[in-house]
Amino acid sequence: MPIQSIPLEDTFADVLRKAMRGAGVNEKQLSDATGISAAAIADWLKENGAADDAQARALAAVLRLDGGKLADSAAQRWTPPHIELSDVRRHSQEPHPSNGYVFFLDGGREAALVDPAGIPQNLLRLLRDGDYHLHYILITHKHPDHCDATADVAAAFPAAKIVMHALDVHAIGALAAKATLLRDGETLPFGGDATIRMLHTPGHTDGSSSYLFQNALFSGDTLFAASVGGAFGDASTYEDILNSVRSKLFTLPGDTVVMPGHGPPSTIELERQHNPFFT
Ligand SMILES: [Fe+2]
């Protein structure tokens, strides 16, 4: 599928549901606080219609979202432009709806994989399709649609280091003992003098991590184009995911390209301007 045809991961209904859950506000409370009927809100959550601009601004005020950006989400007025990086290849991870990536250095001779998931034979065929050295298997978080092919890839590429945050590493079973566990801000050497930096971005899961290589940010399920991942942490919360984005991702240069675990690529500057979770 060409990159430009990837739809946004989250609809207005998804954004509304995540924000209501995060803020601990139910349909009745949201109706009471905004004067919008609970039936209308329930319909929108089922993808039946959407708020108009004034309604979206009223919802946003209660849910601590950005009013103008939420109105754009409801009216489907914004999607990111087509964005590609020459040294980053995206692949789908069937049967999962998630994105995996392979990125390259030194004319394509050195490579790293982000999120080994999906049907192993498909992934191995793709990984063997090139004359390069796979240095790293970088895992953004513990959910199966991001790491369920780890054992197969590790067996096929025994020299590749598995990299993950300690809080999510139990998801890869016995391989956890072999994994390279990084802490927030730590780097991995890559190629001659390049590095890959890990940013611990908890909230979606406790060990959720993003990886920064040059101007590409692999954000897993922390930051999507015009949305964020759901808050499914054991200890970390919705507030943590918002703080992770604000303090660790939105402080990166605006032209940093966001390569998310679901949906189309974006940039840090575009997300500052368009993501309804951030004012
Ligand atoms: Fe996830």
Boltz pocket constraint, residues with backbone or C-beta under 6 A from the ligand:
constraints:
  - pocket:
      binder: B
      contacts: [[A, 141], [A, 143], [A, 146], [A, 204], [A, 221], [A, 229]]
      max_distance: 6.0
